[in-house]
Amino acid sequence: MSYIFRGKLCGYICPDCREPLSKVRVRLYRAGDDREVVARAVANPKETFAILNEEQVAERESRLIAEAETGDDGGFVFELDKDEQYDGGPVEVDVYCEAVPRARPQRKESEPVQFTITTLQPQWREGEQALVAYWDYCLPARYWCLVRGRFRAWTICGKVVLCHQQPAAPVPGVRVRAFDADIVQEDELGSDITGPNGHFRIDYTAADFQRTPISWISWEWVSGPDLYFRVETLGGGTLLAEGPSRARQPDRENVGHCFCVTLCVDEAPPPPIQAIFTHVGHFDIDSHIDATTGLTNSAQPAGMPNQHGGPGFGFFDGR
């Protein structure tokens, strides 16, 4: 009998911010013979998650059935036949990570991490040529952020909304800048532009908030940064400007590897003006006309007589 086991894995960073477990290895092991197999098979994965040490990984080697790498969407597939000597029984599902998604490059590489999720009895159904089962699971934030912390990956996930509006309206298309308030300088950790739902994500490393003017001194005596934010229009206008003192409040001080935040602004920037045409005579409005002045720039359309073009011309009358 052949078996096809498909699935998809993801991990939460915040309740409304998750990511696929892409480019990791899913390892299937035969469940042990002890009496606790049935209990583990019906237990919630929240109760069975564990990061394994080298000895525990080595102990499992003899029970390995197969392994498969996940795709960009966190999906995986196992095709098990007589070569794997699998009979459809319960399996232990582990994940082996050499990196985590969107982690910033660092000077020192992190050691790989293997963690076990659960003991699973796949629910097999008849397929055309094999028994088929599917399993979709997303790790809770407290576990996935623990794994990300092993790789020294720091992440801010948040959203920008309009203040005093219920339900909260998202603010898309604005830039969010994140800062760490330390003793001697302002460290910008990174920035992102909000998407259609007002969400943004900023990934950074410890080096981004441990920098000092004197390279051998670190002013960060605690493990995490103290955060404050600025929200700006794409043209540079200020919508929200928190100060360093905001970072000293309990909810922003010494944050962990995953931090979730909602920022509210009093007003949203006006939507960008969308052109309903692309050319005026010989001129292309994107490359030949300055959008701020309505005048032609120094570009001269190929083949155009000088009297019909050149810098400083108004697109509406040619003079």
ABEGO torsion letter per residue (X at the ends): XBBBBBBBBBBBABAABBBBBBGBBBBBBBBBABAAAAAAAABBAAAABBBBBAAAAAAAAAABABBBBBBAAGBBBBBBBAAAGBAGBBBBBBBBBABBBGBBBBABBBBBBBBBABBBBBBBBBBAABBBBBBBBBBBAAAAAAAAAAAGBBBBBBBBBBBGBOBBBBBBGBBBBBBBBBAABBBBAEBBBBBAAGBBBBBBBAAAAABBABAABBABABABBBBBBBBBBAAGBBABBBBAAAAABAAABGBBABBBBBBBBABBBBBBBBBABABBEABBAAAABBAAAGBBBABBBBGBBAAABEBGBBAAAGX
